[in-house]
Amino acid sequence: MASPQTVKYTKYHRKTLMFRIRNGDPLRIGLNYRLAYGWDFGADRLGLADPARLSQFEADCQRFQASGITMLRWFVANDGRIPIHAPALTNALDTAARHGLGLLLVLLDHHYSFRHGARVKDPNQFENLLFETLVPIIDLAGRHPATIGFELMNEPEMAMRARDWPLGRRTGVGCPECDAAHQLTTREMRQRIERTRDIVHRRTDKQFSVGSMHGRWAGQWLDCLDPSRDFLNFHFYGDVDLDELMRRWIQPLSKEIPTGFGEFYPLGRVLETARRYNLPFALPWVWNPGPGDPGAISLEEMSMLSS
């Protein structure tokens, strides 16, 4: 990735005010967004440095703005398949800002640990990953007002060992021949998260978040965050009773730190529930769904539900 110091920001950056995730604000409706998983921030024709791809994102942003969407959650380095190209990331931030969209940038997907487990497991290799790959992203996006904040890893539980997380084992789906893929202890994952949080807090004025795989587990990350500055998000796909989940786990947690739906599907009942429990944001999964995703997002339905 090019050095952040080489990127020339537009005047628009200096005039735009960012927003923050806070309790007490009206529900912010957003989306998990992607054009093509793993390729959006590369230098080739699938990345946002390409004019055609950038035009596609611009058109999407226009539709989002018209539908009342104000926030996108977006994976950046994903599973590590390509180097991050600074102009592609800058184009995404500039375009989002023009349309009033704030970005929550997820630095890594848990699939990164499936492909490069030792780089997350080994402390020295993680420091190299942090400063060679992630800090340049944090420095570039951290100076841009369209950036709301950062997550280290999507669903960090999926990179943990089975005794720490019941699903932390090889499932045969996306879990390849990497001995360190699911080997982090809870303590090690907390250390990785806290290390990244400290860097984000020290180098930027942005927020930090953890995107937990399940609302029942989200509270284990509370101590990794600064409740006066950061926020939590959890994921919901209908596997438990939603009202019980909210009453038992999310409502008490949201009194400690701003907490919202970082991923969910389908739309209707979750958005109504998020509003009823005064959550600050709700982000359905996912724009441009793939074969393994639960379904497509209807902007028309979102517009009706958010009005």
C-alpha positions as CSV (number, residue, x, y, z in Angstrom):
1,M,0.0,0.0,0.0
2,A,1.3,3.5,-0.8
3,S,2.4,5.6,2.1
4,P,-0.5,7.6,3.4
5,Q,1.7,10.7,3.3
6,T,1.6,10.5,-0.5
7,V,-2.2,10.8,-0.8
8,K,-3.5,14.3,-1.6
9,Y,-6.8,14.9,0.1
10,T,-9.5,17.0,-1.6
11,K,-10.8,20.2,-0.1
12,Y,-14.0,18.3,0.6
13,H,-12.2,16.4,3.4
14,R,-11.5,19.6,5.3
15,K,-15.1,20.8,5.1
16,T,-16.9,17.6,6.1
17,L,-17.8,16.7,9.7
18,M,-17.9,13.1,10.7
19,F,-20.6,11.6,12.9
20,R,-20.1,9.3,15.9
21,I,-22.0,6.3,17.2
22,R,-23.7,7.3,20.4
23,N,-26.5,6.1,22.6
24,G,-29.5,8.3,22.5
25,D,-29.2,9.2,18.8
26,P,-32.0,8.2,16.4
27,L,-31.6,4.7,14.8
28,R,-29.0,4.9,12.0
29,I,-29.9,2.6,9.1
30,G,-27.0,1.2,7.1
31,L,-25.7,-1.7,5.1
32,N,-22.8,-4.2,5.0
33,Y,-21.4,-3.3,1.6
34,R,-19.1,-4.8,-1.0
35,L,-18.7,-4.9,-4.7
36,A,-16.6,-8.0,-4.9
37,Y,-15.3,-9.7,-1.7
38,G,-11.5,-9.3,-1.3
39,W,-11.0,-7.1,-4.4
40,D,-12.6,-3.7,-3.7
41,F,-9.5,-2.0,-2.5
42,G,-7.0,-3.5,-4.9
43,A,-5.2,-1.9,-7.8
44,D,-6.7,-4.0,-10.6
45,R,-10.0,-3.6,-12.6
46,L,-12.0,-4.9,-9.7
47,G,-10.8,-2.3,-7.3
48,L,-12.1,1.2,-6.7
49,A,-9.1,2.8,-8.4
50,D,-10.8,1.6,-11.7
51,P,-13.1,4.3,-13.1
52,A,-15.9,1.8,-14.0
53,R,-15.9,0.3,-10.5
54,L,-15.8,3.7,-8.9
55,S,-18.8,4.8,-11.1
56,Q,-20.7,1.7,-9.8
57,F,-20.0,2.6,-6.2
58,E,-21.1,6.2,-6.9
59,A,-24.4,5.0,-8.4
60,D,-24.9,2.8,-5.3
61,C,-24.2,5.7,-3.0
62,Q,-26.8,7.8,-4.8
63,R,-29.4,5.1,-4.3
64,F,-28.4,4.7,-0.6
65,Q,-28.6,8.4,0.1
66,A,-32.1,8.6,-1.5
67,S,-33.2,5.6,0.7
68,G,-32.1,7.2,4.0
69,I,-29.0,5.0,4.5
70,T,-26.2,6.8,6.3
71,M,-23.6,4.1,7.2
72,L,-21.7,1.3,5.5
73,R,-19.7,-1.5,7.1
74,W,-17.0,-2.6,4.7
75,F,-14.2,-5.2,4.8
76,V,-10.9,-3.8,3.7
77,A,-8.0,-6.4,3.7
78,N,-10.5,-9.3,3.9
79,D,-8.6,-12.6,3.7
80,G,-5.3,-11.0,2.5
81,R,-5.6,-12.0,-1.1
82,I,-4.3,-8.7,-2.5
83,P,-2.3,-5.7,-1.3
84,I,-4.4,-2.6,-0.4
85,H,-4.1,0.2,-2.9
86,A,-4.3,3.6,-1.3
87,P,-6.1,5.4,-4.2
88,A,-8.8,2.8,-4.1
89,L,-9.4,3.4,-0.4
90,T,-9.3,7.2,-0.8
91,N,-11.8,7.0,-3.7
92,A,-14.2,5.0,-1.5
93,L,-13.9,7.5,1.4
94,D,-14.3,10.6,-0.9
95,T,-17.3,9.1,-2.7
96,A,-19.0,8.0,0.6
97,A,-18.5,11.5,2.1
98,R,-20.1,13.2,-0.9
99,H,-23.3,11.2,-0.2
100,G,-23.4,11.6,3.6
101,L,-22.3,8.0,4.2
102,G,-20.0,7.1,7.1
103,L,-17.8,4.0,6.9
104,L,-17.1,1.4,9.6
105,L,-14.0,-0.3,8.2
106,V,-13.3,-3.9,9.1
107,L,-9.6,-4.4,8.7
108,L,-9.7,-8.3,8.4
109,D,-12.2,-11.0,7.9
110,H,-11.9,-14.1,10.1
111,H,-11.1,-15.9,6.8
112,Y,-7.7,-14.2,7.1
113,S,-6.9,-16.6,9.9
114,F,-7.9,-19.5,7.8
115,R,-5.4,-18.5,5.1
116,H,-2.6,-17.0,7.3
117,G,-3.3,-18.2,10.8
118,A,0.2,-17.9,12.1
119,R,0.3,-14.2,11.3
120,V,-2.5,-13.7,13.8
121,K,-1.5,-16.4,16.3
122,D,2.2,-15.6,16.6
123,P,2.8,-12.2,18.5
124,N,5.8,-11.2,16.4
125,Q,4.1,-12.0,13.1
126,F,1.0,-10.1,14.3
127,E,3.1,-7.0,15.0
128,N,4.5,-7.3,11.4
129,L,0.9,-7.6,10.1
130,L,-0.2,-4.7,12.1
131,F,2.5,-2.3,11.0
132,E,3.1,-3.4,7.5
133,T,-0.6,-3.8,6.4
134,L,-3.1,-2.4,9.0
135,V,-1.5,0.7,10.3
136,P,-1.2,2.3,6.8
137,I,-4.9,1.7,6.4
138,I,-5.6,3.2,9.8
139,D,-3.4,6.2,9.1
140,L,-5.0,6.9,5.7
141,A,-8.6,6.4,6.7
142,G,-8.2,7.8,10.2
143,R,-7.6,11.3,8.8
144,H,-10.8,11.2,6.7
145,P,-14.1,12.4,8.1
146,A,-16.1,9.7,6.3
147,T,-14.5,7.1,8.6
148,I,-16.6,6.3,11.6
149,G,-14.2,3.8,13.0
150,F,-12.4,0.4,12.7
151,E,-12.8,-3.2,13.7
152,L,-9.7,-5.5,13.7
153,M,-11.5,-8.7,12.6
154,N,-15.0,-9.7,11.6
155,E,-16.4,-12.2,14.0
156,P,-13.2,-12.8,16.0
157,E,-14.7,-15.9,17.7
158,M,-14.2,-17.8,14.4
159,A,-10.5,-17.5,14.8
160,M,-10.5,-19.0,18.3
161,R,-10.0,-22.5,19.4
162,A,-12.9,-24.9,20.2
163,R,-12.5,-24.8,24.0
164,D,-12.9,-21.0,23.9
165,W,-15.6,-20.9,21.2
166,P,-17.8,-23.8,20.3
167,L,-17.6,-23.0,16.6
168,G,-13.9,-22.6,16.6
169,R,-13.1,-25.8,14.8
170,R,-12.7,-26.9,11.2
171,T,-16.0,-27.1,9.6
172,G,-15.0,-28.0,6.1
173,V,-16.3,-24.7,4.8
174,G,-13.6,-22.2,4.2
175,C,-11.3,-23.8,6.9
176,P,-8.3,-25.0,5.0
177,E,-5.0,-26.6,5.7
178,C,-3.8,-24.1,8.2
179,D,-2.9,-25.5,11.6
180,A,-3.2,-22.1,13.3
181,A,-6.6,-21.2,11.7
182,H,-8.6,-21.7,14.9
183,Q,-5.9,-21.7,17.6
184,L,-6.2,-18.4,19.4
185,T,-7.2,-18.4,23.0
186,T,-9.6,-15.8,24.3
187,R,-6.7,-14.1,26.0
188,E,-4.7,-13.9,22.8
189,M,-7.6,-12.6,20.7
190,R,-8.3,-9.9,23.4
191,Q,-4.6,-9.0,23.2
192,R,-4.8,-8.6,19.4
193,I,-8.0,-6.5,19.7
194,E,-6.7,-4.3,22.5
195,R,-3.4,-3.7,20.6
196,T,-5.2,-2.6,17.5
197,R,-7.6,-0.4,19.6
198,D,-4.7,1.3,21.3
199,I,-3.2,2.1,17.9
200,V,-6.5,3.5,16.5
201,H,-7.0,5.6,19.6
202,R,-3.4,6.9,19.6
203,R,-3.1,7.7,15.9
204,T,-6.7,8.8,15.1
205,D,-9.8,10.4,16.7
206,K,-12.0,7.5,15.4
207,Q,-14.0,4.9,17.2
208,F,-13.2,1.3,17.6
209,S,-15.6,-1.7,17.6
210,V,-15.8,-5.4,17.8
211,G,-18.2,-7.3,15.5
212,S,-19.2,-10.3,17.6
213,M,-20.6,-13.4,15.9
214,H,-23.5,-13.6,18.3
215,G,-25.3,-11.3,20.8
216,R,-24.9,-13.8,23.6
217,W,-21.1,-13.5,23.2
218,A,-20.7,-9.8,22.5
219,G,-20.3,-8.9,26.2
220,Q,-17.0,-10.8,26.4
221,W,-15.4,-7.9,24.4
222,L,-16.7,-5.1,26.5
223,D,-13.5,-4.8,28.5
224,C,-11.5,-4.5,25.3
225,L,-13.2,-1.2,24.5
226,D,-13.5,2.3,25.9
227,P,-17.3,2.8,26.6
228,S,-16.9,6.6,26.5
229,R,-15.5,6.4,23.0
230,D,-16.1,3.1,21.3
231,F,-19.1,0.8,20.4
232,L,-20.0,-2.8,20.0
233,N,-21.8,-4.6,17.3
234,F,-23.3,-8.1,17.2
235,H,-24.7,-10.4,14.5
236,F,-28.1,-12.0,14.3
237,Y,-29.4,-14.5,11.8
238,G,-32.5,-15.8,13.5
239,D,-31.0,-18.8,15.4
240,V,-32.4,-17.7,18.8
241,D,-35.5,-15.8,20.0
242,L,-34.9,-12.2,19.2
243,D,-36.9,-10.7,22.1
244,E,-35.1,-13.0,24.6
245,L,-31.7,-12.1,23.1
246,M,-32.5,-8.4,23.5
247,R,-33.8,-8.7,27.1
248,R,-31.2,-11.0,28.5
249,W,-28.0,-9.9,26.7
250,I,-28.3,-6.8,24.6
251,Q,-30.4,-4.4,26.7
252,P,-28.1,-4.7,29.7
253,L,-25.0,-4.5,27.5
254,S,-26.3,-1.4,25.7
255,K,-26.4,0.4,29.1
256,E,-22.6,-0.1,29.3
257,I,-21.7,0.8,25.8
258,P,-23.4,1.8,22.5
259,T,-24.4,-1.5,20.9
260,G,-26.1,-2.2,17.6
261,F,-26.8,-4.8,14.9
262,G,-23.6,-5.1,12.9
263,E,-25.1,-7.9,10.7
264,F,-28.5,-9.3,10.4
265,Y,-31.0,-10.9,8.0
266,P,-34.0,-10.6,7.2
267,L,-35.0,-6.9,7.5
268,G,-38.4,-6.2,9.0
269,R,-38.6,-7.5,12.6
270,V,-35.0,-6.6,13.4
271,L,-35.3,-3.0,12.3
272,E,-38.5,-2.6,14.4
273,T,-36.7,-4.3,17.3
274,A,-33.7,-2.0,17.0
275,R,-35.9,1.0,17.1
276,R,-37.9,-0.3,20.1
277,Y,-34.8,-0.9,22.1
278,N,-33.3,2.4,21.1
279,L,-30.2,0.9,19.5
280,P,-28.0,3.5,17.6
281,F,-27.6,1.5,14.4
282,A,-28.7,-1.6,12.4
283,L,-26.7,-2.9,9.3
284,P,-28.3,-5.8,7.3
285,W,-26.2,-8.3,5.5
286,V,-25.2,-7.8,2.6
287,W,-25.2,-5.7,-0.6
288,N,-24.2,-7.8,-3.6
289,P,-24.8,-11.2,-1.9
290,G,-22.8,-14.3,-2.9
291,P,-24.0,-17.9,-3.1
292,G,-23.5,-18.5,0.6
293,D,-25.4,-15.4,1.7
294,P,-29.0,-15.5,3.0
295,G,-30.6,-13.2,0.5
296,A,-30.7,-9.8,-1.3
297,I,-31.3,-6.4,0.4
298,S,-34.3,-4.5,-0.9
299,L,-33.7,-0.7,-0.7
300,E,-37.4,-0.1,-1.2
301,E,-38.2,-2.2,1.9
302,M,-35.4,-0.5,3.8
303,S,-36.8,2.9,2.8
304,M,-40.2,2.0,4.0
305,L,-39.0,0.6,7.3
306,S,-36.7,3.5,8.0
307,S,-39.3,6.1,7.5
